[in-house]
Amino acid sequence: MTGLEVIPGQALGLAITTVVAQCIGAKEYKQADKYIKYLLKLSWIYMITLNVVTMLLLKPILGLYNLSEGTFSLAFKIMLIHGIGCMTVWPASFTLPNAFRAAGDVKYPMFISILSMWFFRIGCSYLLAYSIGLGVLSVWIAMLVDWVFRSSCFIWRWRSGKWKNYAVV
């Protein structure tokens, strides 16, 4: 189910790649910025819409799986954590870096993604699981922390304009 919650952001990530690459190739940096803002905004709107609907229907959907009470409760919490992350920080974490890649700035998003994955997803998961005892929830909370860090880095990169200095063509 979590894969369904990110479909709009993934689709707009593909769109942002194509549109920004065309703009950068034409040396239309202001237009690239305009389209990044527009497509990122659309990503947030669609992600919020889809995830609100998913959360409203979450109990009936999970009911289809015939889960035990404990598993149902855990799955519900996981889906809420993921849904909240999708509505708040996912687009900046995963849709926005596609704009950088389209402009030829591939090293920065790759470095941030690897660093964040190891430090936050793995390190924070381990810390939360073993020091606080959150179990499987620690993985999902750590993933959200990872997304917040990525979002911060990618928004900073976008606002700085440094991503415009890497045009391939």
N, C-alpha and C positions, 0 to 999 in steps of 0.2 A: 504494500500500500504506500510506503514512503516513496517509492519510485514514481507513483502517479502524482504525488504532490509537487514534484519539481518539473513536470512536463512543460508548463508554459515558460519557465525560465530557461530550460534547455532549448526550446524552440526559438525563443528570442535571442539566445546566445548564438545560434546559427545565423539568424538574421543580422545581428549586430556585426558579426564577422564579415559577412558579405558587404554590407552597406559601408562600414568603416574602411574596409580595404579599397573599395571604389573611391571613396572620398580622399583617402590618403594618396592613392595613385594619381588622382587629379590635383593633388596639392591643395585641396579644399579643407583645411584644418578646422575652420570655423563651422563648416557644414558637418564635419565629422563629430565635433563636440555637440552640435545641435541634435544630431541623430542618436548619439550616445545617450544624451539626456532623455530624449523622447522614448527610445526603445527600453531604457532602464526603467522609466516611469511606467511604461506598458507592462513590463515584467512584474513590477511590484503590484500593479492593479490586478493583473491576472492571477498572480500567486496568492494575493489576499483573497480574491473572490473564490478561487478553487479551494483554498485551505479552510476558509470559513464554512463553506458548504460541506467539506469533508468532516470538519469538527462537529457540525450540527448532525451529521448522519453517522458519526463514529460508533455510537453504541449499537444501532441496528446493523451496521456493516460488520463490526466485530462479532455480533451475535450469530452471523452466518457461519462462523468458524467453529462453533460448539466448543468453546474454550472453558477450562475450569475457572472458578471464580478468581483465584490468584493470578492465573495467566491473563485473564480478561483485564484485570486491574492493571497489571504491568504493561500489557499491550496498549491500553488506553493512555497511560502516562507517557509511554514512549511516543505514541502518535501525537499527543499534545505537545511534547517537547519539540518534536520534529516539525510539526505544523507551525508552531510559533516561530521557530527559526526560519522556516520557509517564507513566512510573511514579513519578517523583519530584516534579516541579513543575507539570505541566500542570493538574491539577485546581485548584490554588490560583491559577493564572494565568488560567484561562478559565471554570471552573465557579463559583468564588467570586464574581467580579464580577457575575454574574447576580443574586446575592442583593442586591447594592447597587442595581442597576438596578431590581429589583422593589420596593425600598423608596423609590425616587425619587432615589437618589444616583447620577445618571448622569454628571455632569461629572467627578468624580474618576476613575472607571475610564477614561473617554474620554481625559482628559489624560495619565494614566499610560501608556495604550496608545500614544498618538501619540508621546509623549516617548521611550518605550522603543523603539518601532519605529525612529524616526529615529536615536537615539543608539546603541543597541546592535545592532539587526539590520543597519542600513545602515552605520553608522560602524564597528562592530566587524568586519563582513564585509570592508569595504574594507581596514581595517588588517591583518587576518589574511591576506587574499589577497595584498596587495601588499608588506607588510613581511616576512611570514614565508613567503609562497609556498604557502599551503595549498590554493589553488584552490577548487574547489566545496565542499570540506569546511568552508571558512571560513564559508560561508553557514549551514550547519547548526550549527556551533559557536556562531556569533553568535546564532542563533535560541534556542539553549539558554540563553545568557547573558541574552537578553531575557526568557525565561520566568522565570529566577531573580530578576531585578530585579522583574518584575511580581508574582511570588509574594510577595516580601518586602513590597512596598508594599501589596498587597491584604490580606495577613495582618495587617499593622500597622493598616490601616484597620478591619478587622473587629474586632480586639481593642480598639481605641480606642473603638468604639461610635459614632463620628461618623456613620456611615452611617444610624443610626436617626433622625437629626434632619431627614431630607429627605422624610418621608412626604407623598405627594401627596394622600391622602384624609384 
